[in-house]
Amino acid sequence: MNKSNVPPTYKTCFIRLLQAGLVASPVMALAVEETVLSAVSVSAKAEAQEIRRNASAGKLVFDRQELDTLDAASIAELLRKLPGTGMFADPDSGGGPRGRGRGPDRNMPQILVDGQPLPGGDRNPASALRLPVELIERVEIIRNSTAEFPVLNPAGVINLVLRDVPPTATRGVKLGLGSTDGRPSLRLEGQYGEPDGDFGYLLAGSLTSRADAGERDKRATTYTAGVPTGQENEVSRFTGRDTNLTLSPRFTWKLPDNQRLTVSPFFAHTENDRDTTVERRSNGVAGSDRERDDSTRSMGRLLTEWRLSGAQGAETTAKLIVQGERESADKFSRKYYAAGALASAITDRSERRENEWVGDLRSKRLLGDSHVVTVAGELRGKASEDTQTRSGSQTSRTVAELDEFRRVVWAQDEWQLSDRHVLTPGLRWTLLETQIDDSQSGRIDRTFRALDPSLHYLWQLTDQWNLRSSIARNSRVPFSRELLPVTRLASGVNSSSNPDRGGNPQLEPERLRSIELGVEYFLDQRAGTIGFSSFHRQIKDHTQRLTQLEGGRWVERPFNVGEAELRGFLFDFKSKLIAWQLPQLTVRGNAGYTHTRMLERVAGLGAGEGPRKSLNLGLDYELPAYRLTTGGNFNYVSAIDRESSASVRQEQGARRQLDLYALVKLDRQVALRVSAQNVTREERRNELEEVDANGLRQRTENDFAPGVASYMLTLEAKW
């Protein structure tokens, strides 16, 4: 198999680009002129409310204090509570009508860590979702598409800013013991850091071991000519454990002439195991399955950043990133007849390797008395290899290699029209070269070019009111998993409701045209914020998954299906009830709505996905006399209709979850936290209906999963 490497000339170009930037940056810093735009540049320590108010494009910010209040251990838990993200962070883990190994939702927000995606981030955000919230300094949700951060999903772009080297000596540790369905869980997190002259460091890490348990009851009915002819019942129970180790140290050096060098290693290792027992009865005939899943994922990243700070916020930065990920998963499936005799045995093994390097050079400077101009260039090379092997009663082996080389140049101008008006035009140029070498289809070369403009307008009517508007054009390039033609065989009986899955190397990028309007109100005494925004996106070459017969088997692949539109809104609020003489009480919440609609009917394709609605309501109450803070959050995600083809309709039932917490300060440095998730043990239901070409029923499924509650007692210390 041919392995395509990044041409040496590209690497040489990047090295020369970096050298030119290092030489030119002192000259650019000296050329900075006096300006009135210093308010646009916000320091890392600025309050979240001020960052949001002064951002030239729509941005929601959650600082360290707010993250502690939201009481989430991982990013996956946090997304459920943040504005607009919970409706796409689907908690299902497969096995039901919605799951079946479909993978992450295409509409999930892109998750960045310090402005860059982690390895595998475009195809599997598992590493980012497991990231402990304790290692995060703040979370930024970028709502408006900019030249720097194209927003391609309705939930926006989430930038996780890791903890930086502290200005003073910092020590902190958290030790938690918990229970999930009666099985123990462990949480250990800590930071140790201090500045030492021109050198500073922060050592941060986390170890979590979480129990995994649940039950699922599926009842299916088969039909002939619309008349019921058979019954299938399955009851599955699983137990397992998810263990994650994350290390995030950071080292900084202050160099002469306002220069700073930062080295940020990042490492995460996850091990997951699960045992599943399935008892089934098909038309009165009993049987059983035994499944064992073992998976490991190791990810590492080394980020080096050089920064030169000039007068009035001028800045030049150069970044070099090297990162990679290794993942392997083994699944052992055994089916037995009623008498216990072995009916079939299948072993699946999947392996993935990914290596990536990134070079980024950018400069921000002040021109005249009203322009902050940022120009940046990025080179990115990535190589990945996927291998899938099935042995036993069925055998297959597929190997696919993918190489990407991406060049990006972008520029934007934050133009202060007057004291209260800011106009921000931007332009982003992208060139992406992709090479796919697949054992089934051979080699496929693709080249993609895009020139995407954006324009944002901020009107600060008063110190409390903001009005925002935004228009942008973007291009959403297919994920690598959507391009690889490798067909992954389905577990169980292949059907239109349980198809094999594969990619489509002919898949074209989606072209998006977006418009967004928003209003923000900032309460007196910094008591909170109220915000509302609505958006409309026109999508050309919209991508949807279609199930078709290929060689006698049902296979689901993504296809460009024509033109679609996406509409929605987001509302969020947070307020200390100072005006009501209740300064100890804080209320917060958010509500979101999105709906994707096809503008033209496609033969053989279902109606797609129905509207999504989400709601979060939370409160926190402080009792200073008792050193006690208590609160909770209620989360709701509406039922979702999915029609993956003209013959299959699925409904994911509504999700509800209530989380509670209490924090007792034992003294100024030590506190005790009690957390409870899903305390009402809300159940989950899914439904599926399959029809024939005449619209008559062929199969229905009803899927039920009882709720599982989890509890955690955590000792927190800082000094």
C-alpha positions, 0 to 999 in steps of 0.5 A: 500500500502506498504511503503518502507523506507530506512533501519536504517542500511544504516543511521547508516553506513552514520553517522559512515562514516561521523564521521570517516571522521571528525576524519581522516581529520586533519591527512590527512591534515598533511600528505600533501606533497610539490607539483607543482600542485597548478595550478590545484586548481583554486579559486572561484574568478579566471577568467572564462578563466583561469578556463577553460584553467586549467580544467583537463576535458573539461569545459565551464565557464560563470562568473557573468560578462558574465551572465549579458551580456547574458541578461537572466532573468531565467535559461530557457532563459539562456540555449537557448544562451549557447553552445550546450544546446539550441537545447534541451531546447524545448520551446514548452508547449504542445498542438501541435504535439510536445507537448501534455504533453510529458514532458522534453526532455531526452537529456536535460542537467542535471542541478545541483545547487552547484553540486547537483540536486534539488528535482525532477531534474531527472524527471522535471527540472522546479524548476531549469529552473525557477531559476533567473540568478541573484542568480547565481555566475557562470555557468559551462558546463561540457563536458567530463564525469568524475568520479564526474560528469557523462555526460549522455546527448549530452548537458553535465552537467550544474552546477549552482554555487550560489552566496557566502558570499561576501568578503566585504559588498554588496548591490544590487537590481533590479526592472523591469517592462515589457510587454508580448503581452500587459500584465504586468510583474514584476521582483524584485531581490536583495542581501544583505550580508557582512562578520562580523569577522569569520561570514558572510552572504548573503541574496538573493531572487527574485520575478517574475510575468510573463504574459503568452499569445499565440495563436495556429492554428491547421488544420488537414485532415483525410484520408481513403485509402489515400483519404482525407475524413474530415477536422478538424480546431482548433484555441486556445488562452490562457492567464495566469500568472507564479509567482515565489518566490526564496530565497537563503540565505547563512551563513558561519562560519570560524572555527579554524584550517582552517575549515569552516562551510556553511549553505545554505537554498534554497526555491522556490515557483511557481504558474501558471494559464492558461485559454484556449479557443478552437474554433473547426470545424470538418467536418463542425460541430462547437464546443468549449472547455474551459480549466482552468489549475492551478498548484503550486510547492514548493521546499525546500533544506537545505545544510550543508557543513563542509570543512577543507583546508590543505596545497597546496590545500588539502581539506576534505569536508562533506555535509548533504542535506535534500530536498523535493518538493510538486506539485499539478496541476488541469485541468478543461476541458469542451467541448461544442456543437455548440449550447452551450450545454455541451458535456463533463466535465472532471477534472484532478488532479495530486499530487506529493510528494518527500523527499530526503536526501544526505550524501557526504564525500570527500577528496582531497590530494596531493601525491608525486609531481605529483598527486592530488587524490580525493576520495568520497562516497555518500549515497542518499535516496529518496521517492516519491508518485504520485497520478492522479485522473480523474473525470467527463465524464471519471473517473480513479485514479492511485497511485504510490510510488517509493523508491530509495537508492543509494550508490556511491563511486568514485575516480580520479587522476589528474596526472601531467605527466609534466609541460604541460601534465595532465592525469586524470583516474577515476572510479565510482561505483554505486549501486541503489536499487529501489522499485515501488509500483503501484496501477495497477501493484503491487510492483516491486523491481529493483537493478542496479550496475555499475562500470564506468571508465573514462580517460582524457588527457590534453596537453597544447601545449603553453600558448594559445593552449590546446588539449583534449581527453577523453574516458569514459563508463557510465550508464544512469539509467531510470528516475523515471517517465519512470519506473512508469507504471501509465498510464496518459490519453490523453486529447481529442480523443485518437489516435496514434498521441495523445496517453495515456502515461505511464512508463515501470518498465522493462526498462533497463539502457542504457550503453554508451561508449564515445570518445571525442576530443577537441581543445581550443585557448586562445586569447592574452590579455585575449581577449577571447576563441575559442573552438571546440570538437567532440564526438561519443557515442555507446549506448547499450539498447538505449531507445525510446518511442513506441506507441502501442495498449493496451486494445483498446487505444493507449499508448506510453511507453519507451522501450529498442530498441537495439544499437544506436550511437550518434555523434556530435560537438560543436564550441564556440567563444568569442572575444574582437576585440582588434587586430582590434582596436575595444576594445569596440566591443565583438563578441560571438557565438556557433554552435552545431550538434547532430545525434542519429542513430539506428544501428538495425531496430526494428519492429513497431518502427520509425526511431527515431529522426533526426539531431539537429542543433543550432546556436547563434550569439551575440555582445556587443558594449560599448560607454564609452562617453555615459555610454552605452552598447548595444548588442543582440543575435540571436538564431537558432534551426533547424527543427527536425524530430521525428518518435515515431512509424512506423505510426507517423512522426512529424516535429518540425519546425525551431526556430529563435529568436532575443533578444536585450538590452541596458544598460545605467549607470546613475552613478557608482552605478545605471544603467537602462537596456532595454531588448527585446525578440523575437523582430521580433515575429518569428512564429513557425510551426509543422507538423504531419503525420500518416499512416496505415500499408500499408503506406497510409495516415490516418491523417495529422496536420499542427500547427501554432503559431504566435510569441510573443514579450516581453519587460522589463525595469529594474532599477539596483543598487549596493552599 
